[in-house]
Amino acid sequence: MIPERLVERKADWEAMRKAFRWPELAHFNIAEVACERWARSQPGKRALRYLRPDGEVRDYSYIQLSRASSRFANALKAHGIQRGDRVAVLLPQTPETILTHLAAYKIGAILVPLFTLFGEDGLRFRFSHSGAKAVITDSTNLPKMFAIRSDLPDLETIFSIDAREGGTSGFWQELGKAADHCEMADTTPDDPALISYTSGTTGPPKGALHAHRVLLGHLPGVELPHNLLPQKGDCLWTPADWAWMGGLANVMLPALTYGVPLIAHRMAKFDPEHAFWVMEQLEVRNTFLPPTALKLMRDADLKSKPRLRSVGSGGEALGAELLDWGQKTFGLTINEFYGQTECNLVLTNCAEIQPPKPGSMGLAVPGSDVAVIDEEGAPLPQGEVGEIAIKRGARAMFLEYWKAPEKTAEKFIGDWMRTGDVGSIDTEGYFFFSARTDDVITSSGYRIGPTEIEDCLTGHHAVAIAAVIGVPDEMRTEVVKAFVTLRKGAVREGLEAELIAHVRNRISPHVAPREVEFVDTLPMTATGKIMRRALKRAPEGAS
C-alpha cells in the first residue's frame, strides 16, 4: 500500500523534493495502515511497550492490538456507534488509547482526542461542539465527566478502563463480549477520521477536522527530522500527550505505521530527570521533545545517558544555545520542524541530508509547498517578511473547522492556508520564524519579532525560559518588555541591567527590552507554547 519510506535519500534537499511522489490510493484507512497490515504479515512483531505507573513493562504485538481493537470496534457498534459518529478518548498514554483510535477508524467513526488536564469547562465545550456519542476514560477523569454529563445530550455511553460506577460501561468487560474480527470501513483518503481541537488562545477552540490521509501527509515530515526513519533498532517515544497532533500524528500513529516500537508512558507532570531515565531504560532511539521539555532537561541533573539516534522538536524556536546543548548532551543535532494543528509537519530539518541553520524551522518537506505571502496572498521574494502559508492540497491539511464554515474561509486566501505566523525565507530556502501576526511589536517605526530576543535571553546562563511582548508607550507606540524565569541558583541582583545589555550587545539596541520582569512561571498552552497574549492581558501578574 505504501513504501517502507516515502522520502528517497538524495544528495541534497532539492533533489529529494524533485524525486518525491505521493502514493495514489483510492482506499485508505488509518487502522489498516497502522495495524492490520502488520498483523497479517508479522503478527508477533512488537508494536507497543507500555511502562505502567507501577514500573512494570508490558509488550503488545500487532496481532494483539488488531484483535483487541476489533473487539472494541464491535463493542462500539453494539452501543449504537455508527460511521460518522464522534467518539472521544480522554486518556493519557495507555494501550486503551491506541485501541480506541484503531477501533473508531475501523468502523468509520470520527475520533476526538482530549487532553486529560482539561477542566470541566474545557471538556463541556469540546463535547458539546463535537456532539460525541461516546467517551473512553478512566477513574481519574470520571468525576469531571459526571459533573458535566447532564449538559451533554449527545453523550450516550461512558466507557471506563478501570472503575465502573455511575452507569459507566467497563471497557475491558465490553471488549471481552465481542468478536475479535471486524469488517474494515471502506474509507477513502479524504473521508473524515478525527477532530483535533486548537488550544484556543484566540476565542473559543476550533475543531480541525482531518481526513484519514492526515497520517499519510505526516510521514515525510516524520521521516526527515528522525534522520530517515525507519532504521533497524529504532524505537519512538515522546512525553507529549497523544491528545495533541504533536504526540498523535508525529509519534503514535507514525511509529505504528512504520513498524517501529512505540513507547507509552503516563507522565502526570513532565519530570526532566525521569524523561532521561525512561529513554535510557527502554532503549529509546528516536524522540520528539518539545522546546519547553528541552529547556527543562537542560537544567536537570543528568544521571542517565540515553543513546539516541534522532531528536525532533517543534512548537517554539530552539535557538543556537539550545541546539549546542543538544549536541553536547545527545551527541547529535536536534532537528527542528514546523506545522500547525490544521496542517502539520510541512517544514523540517534533517541533519543527515543538509546542515540545519540555527534559528531556522527548516526547509519545505517533500510533498508540501510553503511560501511567505503578503496581505493579498501573493508570494514574497526571498528575504522579505510576511505570513507563512501552506498551499492548498497538502496531504496533512485539515478538511475544515467542524461546524465553523466562516472560520474555515478566514483561514484561506486564494491558494494558500494562512498560518498566522510571520517569517521569511533565505536564499537557500530555509524558513525563519519571527512572530505570530498579533505578536509583532511596533516600536519607533520598527517591526520587532519576539523570537530572536527570546532566543538571545535564553542563551544567557541565568535564564531558563523567556517571553517577550510589546507594552504601550506614548512616544514609541510600544516598547519591548521581557518576562524571565531563572535557572536554579541564579542571582537576581543586577541581572535586569545585565540581560538588557546582553540583548543590546548581541542583537541591537533597538530591540533590547526596556524592562525585565522576573516570574516564577510563564503562561503556556497545554502543548508547551508560551501564551504571549496572556502576558499582554496581565503584564504585571505573570507569575
C-alpha positions in Angstrom: 0.0 0.0 0.0 2.8 2.5 0.9 6.5 2.0 0.6 8.8 1.5 3.6 9.8 5.1 3.4 8.2 7.9 1.3 11.3 10.1 1.0 14.1 8.8 -1.0 17.6 9.7 0.2 19.3 12.1 -2.3 22.4 14.2 -2.2 20.6 17.4 -1.3 17.2 18.7 -0.4 16.1 20.0 -3.8 16.8 16.6 -5.3 14.6 14.9 -2.7 11.8 17.3 -3.4 12.0 16.8 -7.2 12.1 13.0 -6.8 9.1 12.8 -4.4 5.8 11.4 -5.4 2.7 10.8 -3.2 1.2 7.3 -3.5 -2.0 7.4 -5.4 -4.5 5.5 -3.2 -8.3 5.0 -3.9 -8.8 3.5 -0.4 -7.0 4.4 2.8 -7.8 3.7 6.4 -5.5 4.6 9.3 -6.3 1.4 11.2 -5.3 -0.7 8.1 -2.0 1.1 7.6 -1.0 1.4 11.2 -2.0 -2.0 12.4 -3.8 -4.6 10.2 -1.2 -5.0 7.5 1.4 -5.7 10.2 -0.9 -8.1 12.0 -1.3 -10.1 8.8 2.4 -10.1 7.7 4.2 -10.1 11.0 1.6 -10.9 13.7 4.1 -11.3 16.6 6.0 -8.2 15.8 6.3 -5.8 18.8 4.1 -2.8 18.3 4.0 -1.2 21.8 5.9 -1.2 25.0 3.9 0.2 27.9 5.7 1.4 31.1 2.9 1.3 33.7 2.8 3.7 36.6 3.8 0.8 38.9 7.0 0.3 36.8 6.0 -2.9 35.1 6.7 -3.0 31.3 4.2 -4.8 29.1 4.7 -5.6 25.4 1.9 -5.7 22.9 2.2 -7.3 19.4 0.4 -6.1 16.3 -1.9 -9.1 16.4 -2.9 -8.3 20.0 -3.7 -4.7 19.0 -5.6 -5.9 16.0 -7.8 -8.4 17.8 -8.4 -6.2 20.8 -9.3 -3.1 18.7 -11.6 -5.2 16.5 -13.4 -6.4 19.7 -13.8 -2.8 20.8 -15.0 -1.8 17.4 -17.7 -4.4 17.7 -18.5 -3.2 21.2 -18.9 0.4 19.9 -21.3 -0.8 17.2 -23.2 -2.7 19.9 -23.7 0.6 21.7 -25.1 2.2 18.6 -21.9 4.0 17.3 -22.1 4.2 13.5 -20.0 5.6 10.7 -19.6 9.4 11.1 -20.4 9.4 14.9 -17.9 11.1 17.1 -16.0 9.0 19.7 -14.0 10.9 22.3 -11.0 9.5 24.2 -10.0 11.1 27.5 -6.9 9.1 28.5 -3.1 9.6 28.8 -0.6 7.4 27.0 -2.1 3.9 27.6 -2.8 0.9 25.4 -6.5 1.7 25.6 -5.9 5.0 23.9 -4.4 3.2 20.9 -7.2 0.6 20.9 -9.8 3.3 20.9 -8.2 5.1 17.9 -8.0 1.9 15.9 -11.5 0.8 16.8 -13.0 4.1 15.8 -11.2 4.2 12.4 -12.2 0.6 11.7 -15.9 1.4 11.8 -15.6 4.8 10.1 -16.3 6.8 13.3 -14.6 10.2 13.9 -12.2 10.2 16.9 -12.0 13.2 19.2 -8.7 13.1 21.3 -9.0 15.1 24.5 -6.3 16.2 26.9 -6.7 14.8 30.4 -5.8 18.1 32.1 -8.8 19.9 30.6 -11.2 21.1 33.3 -15.0 20.8 33.3 -15.4 23.9 31.1 -12.9 22.9 28.5 -14.4 19.4 28.3 -18.0 20.7 28.2 -17.3 22.9 25.2 -15.5 20.2 23.2 -18.1 17.5 23.9 -21.0 19.9 23.1 -19.3 21.2 20.0 -18.3 17.8 18.6 -21.5 16.0 19.6 -19.6 13.0 20.8 -21.8 10.0 21.5 -19.3 8.0 23.5 -16.2 8.6 25.6 -13.4 6.3 26.8 -11.8 7.5 30.0 -10.6 6.3 33.5 -11.3 6.8 37.2 -9.1 9.9 37.3 -11.3 11.7 34.8 -14.7 10.2 35.7 -15.6 12.9 38.3 -15.3 15.6 35.6 -17.5 13.6 33.2 -20.1 13.0 35.9 -20.1 16.8 36.6 -20.9 17.7 33.0 -22.9 14.7 31.8 -26.3 16.4 32.3 -25.2 19.2 29.9 -24.3 16.7 27.1 -27.5 15.3 25.5 -25.5 13.7 22.7 -23.3 11.7 25.0 -24.8 8.2 25.4 -22.1 6.0 26.7 -19.1 6.4 29.1 -16.6 3.6 28.9 -14.1 3.3 31.8 -10.9 1.4 31.6 -10.8 0.8 35.3 -13.5 1.9 37.8 -17.1 1.0 36.9 -19.5 3.4 38.6 -22.4 5.7 37.9 -23.8 3.9 34.9 -20.5 3.6 33.1 -19.6 0.6 30.9 -16.4 -1.3 31.6 -14.0 -1.0 28.6 -12.5 -4.4 29.0 -15.7 -6.1 30.0 -17.5 -4.8 26.9 -14.5 -5.7 24.8 -14.5 -9.3 26.2 -18.1 -9.9 25.0 -17.3 -9.0 21.4 -15.8 -11.0 18.4 -12.2 -10.3 17.6 -12.8 -9.7 13.9 -14.3 -6.5 12.5 -15.0 -5.6 8.9 -13.0 -2.5 8.0 -15.0 0.5 6.8 -14.3 1.2 3.2 -12.8 4.7 3.6 -11.0 6.9 1.0 -8.1 9.2 1.9 -10.5 12.1 2.1 -13.0 10.6 4.5 -13.1 12.2 8.0 -11.1 10.4 10.7 -10.5 12.8 13.6 -11.2 16.2 15.1 -8.2 17.9 16.8 -9.1 21.0 18.8 -6.8 24.0 18.7 -5.6 25.3 22.1 -8.0 28.2 21.8 -5.6 31.1 22.6 -7.8 33.4 20.5 -11.5 32.9 21.0 -13.1 29.5 21.6 -11.2 26.4 20.4 -11.8 25.4 16.9 -12.1 21.7 15.9 -9.9 20.9 12.9 -11.5 18.0 11.1 -8.8 15.8 9.5 -9.2 13.0 6.9 -7.6 9.6 7.0 -4.9 11.0 4.7 -3.6 13.1 7.6 -1.4 10.1 8.6 0.0 9.8 5.1 0.6 13.5 5.0 2.7 13.4 8.1 5.0 10.6 7.1 7.6 12.6 5.1 7.8 15.2 7.9 8.4 12.4 10.4 11.0 10.5 8.4 13.3 13.5 7.9 13.6 15.0 11.4 14.3 11.5 12.6 17.2 11.2 10.1 15.4 8.9 7.6 13.2 6.8 9.9 12.7 3.8 10.0 16.0 2.1 10.5 17.0 -1.1 12.3 16.8 -0.7 16.1 14.6 2.5 16.0 12.2 3.0 18.9 10.0 6.1 19.3 8.8 7.9 22.4 7.6 11.4 23.3 6.5 13.0 26.6 3.9 15.0 24.5 0.4 13.9 25.1 -1.3 11.8 22.4 -4.3 14.1 22.6 -2.3 16.7 20.6 -1.2 16.5 17.0 2.5 16.5 18.2 2.0 13.3 20.1 -0.6 11.7 18.0 0.4 12.4 14.4 4.1 13.0 14.9 4.8 9.9 17.0 2.0 7.5 18.0 0.4 6.8 14.6 3.7 7.0 12.5 5.5 4.6 14.9 2.8 2.0 14.4 2.7 2.6 10.7 6.5 2.2 10.3 6.6 -0.9 12.5 8.9 1.0 14.9 8.2 0.0 18.6 6.3 2.7 20.3 6.9 3.6 24.0 3.8 4.5 26.0 4.2 6.1 29.5 1.9 8.1 31.6 3.6 11.3 32.9 1.2 13.3 35.1 3.7 16.1 35.1 6.9 16.4 33.0 9.9 15.4 35.0 13.1 16.0 33.1 15.3 13.6 35.1 12.6 10.9 34.7 12.5 11.5 31.0 16.2 10.9 30.7 15.7 7.7 32.7 12.8 6.4 30.5 14.8 6.9 27.4 17.8 5.1 28.8 15.9 2.2 30.4 13.6 1.5 27.5 16.3 2.0 24.9 14.6 4.8 23.1 16.4 5.8 19.9 14.1 8.4 18.5 12.2 11.1 20.4 10.1 14.2 19.9 10.9 16.6 22.7 9.0 20.0 22.6 11.2 23.0 23.3 9.8 23.5 26.8 10.8 20.0 27.7 14.3 20.5 26.3 14.8 23.7 28.3 13.8 21.9 31.5 16.1 19.0 30.6 18.9 21.3 30.1 18.6 22.4 33.7 18.2 18.9 35.1 20.7 16.7 37.0 21.8 14.4 34.2 22.1 10.9 35.8 21.0 8.8 32.8 22.6 8.8 29.3 20.2 7.7 26.6 21.7 6.5 23.3 19.6 8.4 20.8 19.8 8.4 17.1 17.4 11.3 16.5 15.7 14.1 18.3 13.0 16.2 16.7 11.5 19.3 18.2 8.9 21.9 17.2 6.3 24.3 18.5 8.7 27.1 19.5 12.1 28.1 18.1 15.1 26.5 19.8 17.8 28.9 19.2 21.6 28.3 18.8 22.3 27.8 22.5 19.8 25.0 22.9 21.0 23.4 19.7 24.5 23.5 21.1 23.4 21.9 24.4 21.6 19.1 22.4 24.8 18.4 20.5 26.9 18.2 23.7 24.2 16.1 25.6 23.0 13.7 23.0 25.8 13.8 20.5 23.5 14.7 17.7 21.8 17.7 16.0 18.3 18.3 17.2 16.1 18.7 14.0 13.6 21.4 14.3 10.3 21.2 12.4 7.2 23.3 12.0 3.5 22.9 11.5 0.1 23.6 12.9 -2.9 21.7 14.1 -4.6 22.5 10.8 -1.6 21.3 8.7 1.4 19.8 10.5 5.0 19.0 9.6 5.4 21.0 6.5 8.9 22.4 7.3 11.8 20.5 8.8 15.5 19.9 9.2 17.4 16.7 8.6 21.0 16.9 9.6 21.9 13.8 7.7 20.9 15.4 4.4 21.6 19.1 4.8 23.0 21.0 7.8 20.4 23.0 9.8 20.8 26.7 10.3 20.4 27.9 13.9 17.1 29.7 14.3 15.6 28.1 11.2 12.5 26.0 11.2 13.9 24.2 8.2 13.1 23.6 4.6 9.8 22.7 2.9 9.1 19.0 3.3 8.9 17.0 0.1 5.3 16.9 -1.0 4.3 20.2 0.6 4.6 23.7 -0.8 5.2 26.5 1.6 5.7 30.2 1.0 5.8 33.6 2.6 2.9 35.8 1.4 1.8 39.4 1.6 -1.6 40.7 2.8 -3.1 40.0 -0.6 -1.9 36.4 -0.7 0.9 36.9 -3.2 4.2 35.0 -2.5 7.0 37.4 -1.5 10.6 37.3 -2.6 13.3 35.7 -0.5 14.4 37.8 2.5 11.1 39.7 2.8 9.0 39.3 5.9 5.4 38.2 5.5 2.9 35.5 6.6 4.0 31.8 6.3 1.4 30.0 4.2 0.8 26.4 3.0 -0.5 25.7 -0.4 -4.0 24.0 -0.7 -3.9 20.3 -1.4 -1.2 19.4 1.2 -2.0 15.8 2.4 -1.7 16.8 6.0 -4.1 19.7 5.7 -7.4 19.7 7.5 -10.7 19.4 5.7 -12.5 22.2 7.6 -13.2 23.6 11.0 -16.0 21.5 12.5 -19.3 23.5 12.4 -17.5 26.7 11.5 -17.6 27.4 7.8 -16.9 31.1 8.3 -13.7 30.3 10.3 -12.6 27.9 7.6 -13.0 30.5 4.9 -11.0 33.0 7.0 -8.1 30.5 7.2 -7.5 30.7 3.5 -6.6 33.4 1.0 -6.5 32.3 -2.6 -4.4 29.1 -3.0 -2.9 29.5 0.5 -3.7 28.4 4.0 -2.7 31.2 6.3 -0.8 30.2 9.4 -0.8 33.5 11.3 2.9 33.2 11.7 5.3 35.9 10.5 8.6 34.9 8.9 10.9 34.9 5.9 12.8 32.6 3.6 16.5 33.0 2.9 18.3 32.4 -0.4 18.7 28.7 0.3 15.1 28.1 1.1 15.4 28.0 4.9 12.4 29.4 6.8 12.8 31.7 9.8 10.0 32.4 12.2 9.6 36.0 13.6 6.3 36.1 15.5 2.6 35.4 15.4 0.9 38.1 13.3 -0.6 39.5 16.5 2.7 39.2 18.5 4.7 41.6 16.3 5.9 44.6 18.3 5.9 48.0 16.6 8.4 50.4 18.3 9.6 53.7 16.9 8.6 52.5 13.4 10.4 49.2 13.7 8.5 45.9 13.4 10.1 43.6 16.0 9.6 39.9 16.3 9.9 38.4 19.9 11.5 35.1 19.0 15.0 36.4 18.3 15.0 38.4 21.6 13.7 35.3 23.5 16.4 33.1 22.0 19.1 35.7 23.0 17.8 35.9 26.6 17.5 32.1 26.9 21.2 31.9 25.8 22.2 33.7 29.0 23.5 31.4 31.6 21.0 32.6 34.2 17.8 32.3 32.1 15.6 29.2 31.9 12.7 30.5 29.8 11.9 33.9 28.4 8.9 35.6 26.8 8.8 39.0 25.1 5.8 41.3 24.4 5.2 44.9 23.4 3.7 47.2 26.0 2.1 50.6 25.2 4.3 53.6 25.1 3.1 57.1 24.3 6.3 58.1 22.4 7.3 54.8 20.7 3.9 53.2 20.2 5.2 50.1 22.0 8.4 49.2 23.9 9.8 45.7 24.5 9.2 44.0 27.8 10.7 40.6 28.8 9.4 38.1 31.3 12.0 35.7 32.5 12.2 32.6 34.7 15.6 31.9 36.1 17.7 28.8 36.3 18.5 27.2 39.6 21.0 29.2 41.6 20.7 32.4 39.5 21.1 35.6 41.5 18.6 38.4 40.6 20.7 41.3 41.9 21.9 43.4 39.0 20.5 40.9 36.5 17.9 43.1 34.8 20.5 45.5 33.5 22.8 42.6 32.6 20.1 41.0 30.5 19.1 44.2 28.7 22.8 44.8 27.9 23.0 41.2 26.7 20.3 41.7 24.1 21.6 45.2 23.2 25.1 43.8 22.5 24.1 40.5 20.9 21.3 41.8 18.6 20.8 45.5 18.5 19.9 48.4 20.9 16.6 49.0 19.2 15.3 45.5 20.2 16.6 45.5 23.7 14.0 45.2 26.4 13.2 48.4 28.3 12.1 46.3 31.3 12.6 42.8 32.5 10.2 41.2 34.9 11.3 38.0 36.8 8.5 35.5 37.3 8.2 32.0 38.7 6.2 30.6 35.8 5.0 31.7 32.3 1.5 31.1 31.0 1.6 28.3 28.4 -0.8 26.3 26.4 -1.2 22.6 27.2 1.3 21.9 24.3 4.0 24.0 25.9 3.8 27.1 23.8 4.2 30.5 25.6 0.9 32.4 25.6 2.1 36.0 25.0 -1.5 37.2 24.8 -2.0 36.2 28.4 1.1 38.3 29.3 -0.4 41.3 27.4 -3.7 41.0 29.2 -2.0 40.9 32.7 1.6 42.3 32.2 2.0 42.9 35.9 0.8 39.5 37.1 2.5 36.8 35.0 3.6 34.8 38.0 
